[in-house]
Amino acid sequence: MIKPDLSVTAPDTWGHVHFVGIGGSGMSGIARMFIESGLSVSGSDSRESSSTLSLRDMGVRVDIGHDSAHVGAADQLVVTGALWQDNPEYVEAMRRGIPVFHRSQALEWLTRGKRLISVAGAHGKTTSTGMLVTALREMDEDPGFVNGGVVHGFGRSAQSGSSAEFVIEADESDGSFLLYSTAVALVTNVDPDHLDHYGSEDAFIEAFVDFAEGASETVVISADDSGATLVRSRLREANVLTFGESPNADVRIHSINSSGGSVRFSLSWRGTVYDSELPVPGRHNAINAGGVFAVLVSMGFDPHRVVRGLEKFSGTERRFELHAVVGEVSVYDDYAHHPTEVDAVLSAARTVVGEGRLIAVQQPHLYSRTALMCEEFAHVLESKADVTVCLDVYGAREDPVPGVTGQLVTDKFTDPSKVFYEPDWRLAARRVSELAQPGDFVITLGCGDVYRIIPQVVDALSTRSSRP
């Protein structure tokens, strides 16, 4: 894993920029905005995707696979934190003395001179960023944004924008969220994670303190989350606005009704109650909306217009996203990769599935997180899903750890009849098709490549449905 050197400043001007890992949602968005800025761009990725195909349509040379020759005549490299130091393109750049920048440094360059809204937190970043952009556009603003997922209303994860506001999903996993010149910071929650980078929970908390205190205008922070409350108690100089269900929150969210495919709720702000309904399920989305409302009213936007703008939000890619319905079995996908996120997603699904069952297909993410949180994952999956099919660990930036597999999670279930460990995806898809009945929901969970099993699940369900 390549850790960004945040002491290095991105250049004022760029030459030809080569993006290593250009197909990722964040990287492809930044690359697209570099192109829109008139820069020459090329890139590479390990596999073809809709993002690489879209960039090719824009005239970008995108190579599949990694090779030193792909660097070509690049003046700078932009890389992701998930890249290994033995990547041949990275090695070639280092050999030739070509400057290498982390994606966050490229994003910082794009946001210079903007009124930057940075969204951070262990959960809810992508959704909250999408909500912010949606509401701003509904209020006739044209913000730039870079999000970790495609916003359904716009069909893209990034755009340049012409107004002063710029919204980003700020990644705390490697500390790069401290790089930006943030005007308004939104902290959705501070659930300790990424301890492989920070080393301790206290260091993780302190990073959020630094992030919040770096906001030049306002810090909007959860009043409900214990980690966020701890961060707030350590803030020395900051203009703080809180949101949540707590009666002491500045923006209080209450009267939440999350039954069905939408969520209805009320927001109390400065003595006035604003009623709203979002076309996405789950009480967690009402909470996310409360944080976004707090951000926008703190910036001077009219509360009534903010609420009406929020109601146009239709979700983001890989967040409770319906992919298919086969034989009355609905197949969804979600990015949830932390126990708290899994809990929220399955709770939301429970309000929609009715009399059907929830079948979770979980892909644990990172060996370190799986070893540390296997018991928490098992508890949430066993209590919130009717049955779970657990795949093997998606290691991402980490080397395999002996003994750390998906079975660590399944072994923690108290009722073994509710879980199956299937590292072979073909067998896992078949297992799902055998378990699912009309009216059930199948939900893939994880921030790795678990969504790639969906075609196999759909095929297995179709084969079963076609049998006489």
Sequence and secondary structure as in RCSB ss.txt:
>XXXX:A:sequence
MIKPDLSVTAPDTWGHVHFVGIGGSGMSGIARMFIESGLSVSGSDSRESSSTLSLRDMGVRVDIGHDSAHVGAAD
QLVVTGALWQDNPEYVEAMRRGIPVFHRSQALEWLTRGKRLISVAGAHGKTTSTGMLVTALREMDEDPGFVNGGV
VHGFGRSAQSGSSAEFVIEADESDGSFLLYSTAVALVTNVDPDHLDHYGSEDAFIEAFVDFAEGASETVVISADD
SGATLVRSRLREANVLTFGESPNADVRIHSINSSGGSVRFSLSWRGTVYDSELPVPGRHNAINAGGVFAVLVSMG
FDPHRVVRGLEKFSGTERRFELHAVVGEVSVYDDYAHHPTEVDAVLSAARTVVGEGRLIAVQQPHLYSRTALMCE
EFAHVLESKADVTVCLDVYGAREDPVPGVTGQLVTDKFTDPSKVFYEPDWRLAARRVSELAQPGDFVITLGCGDV
YRIIPQVVDALSTRSSRP
>XXXX:A:secstr
     TTS   SS  EEEEETTTSHHHHHHHHHHHHTT EEEEEESS  HHHHHHHHTT EEEES  GGGGTT S
EEEE TT  TT HHHHHHHHHT  EEEHHHHHHHHHTTSEEEEEESSSSHHHHHHHHHHHHHHTT   EEEEEEE
ETTTTEEEE  SSSEEEEE   TTSGGGSS  SEEEE       HHHHSSHHHHHHHHHHHHHT SSEEEEESS 
HHHHHHHHH SS  EEEEESSTT SEEEEEEE  SSSEEEEEEETTEEEEEEESS  HHHHHHHHHHHHHHHHTT
  HHHHHHHHTT   BTTSSEEEEEETTEEEEEE   SHHHHHHHHHHHHHHHTTS EEEEE  B HHHHHHHHH
HHHHHHHHH SEEEE   B TTS   TT STHHHHTT S GGGEEE  SHHHHHHHHHHH  TT EEEEE SSSG
GGGHHHHHHHHHHHHH  
